Amino acid sequence: MRLHYSETSPYVRKVRVLLAETDQTDDVTLVKAAGTPLDPSGMPLAQNPLGKIPTLERDDGPALYDSRVICQYLAHRAGSTFYPEAPRLWDVLTLEATADGILDAAIAMVYEHRLRPAELVSPDLVEGYWRKVSRAISALEDRWLGYLSGPLDMGHVAVGVALSYVDFRHTARDWRTNAPGLAAWHAAFDARPSMQSTVPPTG
């Protein structure tokens, strides 16, 4: 299998953490890709018409894309319980959707500054995106700490990666003050070998 990736993409990191946790890392060849919505020329356009990563090329079928699709495929391939049977499955999928929503908003904040001329950047829009992140973090703190203390599944991976991305790109935003339980959980999760082996380069 070939995984089109960037070291700084949190969606790719979700896939790489799952690969490590299910002992499938050596089954995948990493292929670097780079691009933005304004210039997707360095992306795997032939494999993914959306021009996004991660994209996973398989030997036994068409390429898979969207991190949630790839993660479900890899979890199934490993015979793992990262996506358990219902009814617990609904909790896992909701947690993963919440985490991906954090990523969507956090990345939109980055793009607002990187892809627009300074005079066209909307501070109100950036703050609106941040409020989405804050609400999601509050929900994790208020509703999901009990679940996160339970057996490892894809919900844990998605949340852990999302919070690490907020740290990576939005260091000045202190999410921990109002979410001390989540902060403690994240510190322990972030120490896992799968997370330490996928830390993105700074810059």
N, C-alpha and C positions, 0 to 999 in steps of 0.2 A: 504494500500500500504506500501511497505517496500523499503526504499532508502538506498542502500549500499553506505557508504560515509566515507570521512576523513575530519576532521575539517580544514586541511590546503590545501585541493584541491580547486583550483579556479574554476574548472569545476563543482564541487559539489556546490560551493558557488553560482554560477549562478542559479542553480536549487533552492537552499534554498531561495535566494532573490526573485525569481519568486513566490515560494510558499507563502512567506510572503506578497508580493504585491497583490496576488490574494486570500488571506485568506484561503489557503489550508494547512497551516503548520500542523494543528491538524489531517489532513487526512493521514499523513505519519508517519510511525515509522522509526526512524533512526537506522541503523545497522552498527557498525563500521567495517571498512576494512582497511587493510594496506598491502603494498607490493611494489615491484619495478619490472621493466622488468627482472631483474636477479633472483628475488624470488617472484613470484606472489602467493605463497601458501596461503597468508592471504586475497586474493581477492575472489570475488564471482564467481569462475570459473564455477560452475554448472549453474549459471544464465547468465553468459557472457563469452563466450569462449576466448574473447580477454584479460580477466583478468584485466579489467579496471573499474574505477569508474568515475562518478556515474553510478549505475545500479538501475533501478526501477522495482521492482516486482509488478505486478498488479493482481487483483483478476479475471479479465475478459480477460486475454490473456497472451502471453509470456512476459518475462521481456524485458524492453526497455533499450537501452544503447546508449551512446554518448549524451553529454549534450544538443546538439541541438535537437535531437529527443525527449528527455525527456521534454525539455522546450516547444516544440510545442505541445506535448501531454497534458501537464498540462495547458497550455494557452487555448487550445481547451476545455479541461474538465471544466475550470472555465467560459467558455463563454466570455473570455476577448478579448481585442483588442491588446494584446501584439504582435501578428502577424497579422497585418491588411490585408485587401484585396489589391491585386495589383491595381495600380502600386506602392503604397508605400511599399508593401511587399518587393520589390526588394531592396529598400534602407535598410530596417531592416535586411535582410539576408546578404547584403554586409557588413554592420556595424558589425554584429555578426561574420562573417567570418574574418574580419579585427581584431577584438578583440581576437578571438580564435587563430589567427596567432601570435599575440603578446604573448599569453600564451604558445603556442607551442615552440616558440623561447626562452622565458624566462625560461621555465621548462627545455629545453635542456641545457641551460647554467648551471642550478643547477645540472643536471645529469652528465654533463661533469666532474664536480669536485667531486661529491659524488660517482659515480659508477666506475670511472677509477682510477688506481694507479696514484699518483702525477706525476710520470715520464712520463706517457702516456697522460696527459691532454694537449690539443692543445689550447694554447692562441689564435691562429689565428681563430680557429673554434668558440671559445667563442665570439670573437669580431665580427665574421661574423653573429652570431646569434643576437648580440646586434644591429648591423646595421639594421637588419630586424625590430627589435622593434622600433628603432629610425625613420626609414622611415615610419612605420605605424603611429607613433605618429605625425609626421610631416603632414601626409595626413589628420589625424583627425583635426589637428589645421587649416590646410589650406582650407579644403573642407567641413567639417562636423559640424562646430560649430553652424551654423544656424539650422541645423537639430536637433542637440542635445538640443537646446533651446526650442524645440517643445514638443508636448505631449509624455508622457512616453510610451516606448515600449521596446521590447527585445533588440533592438540595444543599448539603453541607459544602460540597465542592463549589457550587455556583456562588453561594453566599461568601465563602472564604475568598474566592478570586475577585468578586465584585468589591469587597471592602479593601482588599489589597490594591486594586486599581484606583480607588478613591484616594488612598494614601499616595500612590505613585504620581498621579496627575494633579491632585488637589491637596497638596500637603498643608497649605495654610488653612484649610477648612477643618476645624476640629470637631469631628463627628463623635468622638469618644466621650466628651463631657456629659452628654445627655443619654449615653448608651453604655454605661459601665459594665453591665453584664455581657453585652455583645462584644465589647472591647476585650474582656477577659477571655471569652470564648475564641475570639479571633487570634489573640496572641498564641493560644495553645494550638489552634489549627494551623497557623502560619508556620509553626515550627516543624510540621510534618516534612519528611524527606521529599515528598512529591511537590510540595510548595517551594522548598528551598532549592530544588534542582531546576525550577522554572522561573526564578526571579528575573524580571526584565532588566536589561541594561539601563543605566541612567542616561538622561540626555534626550 
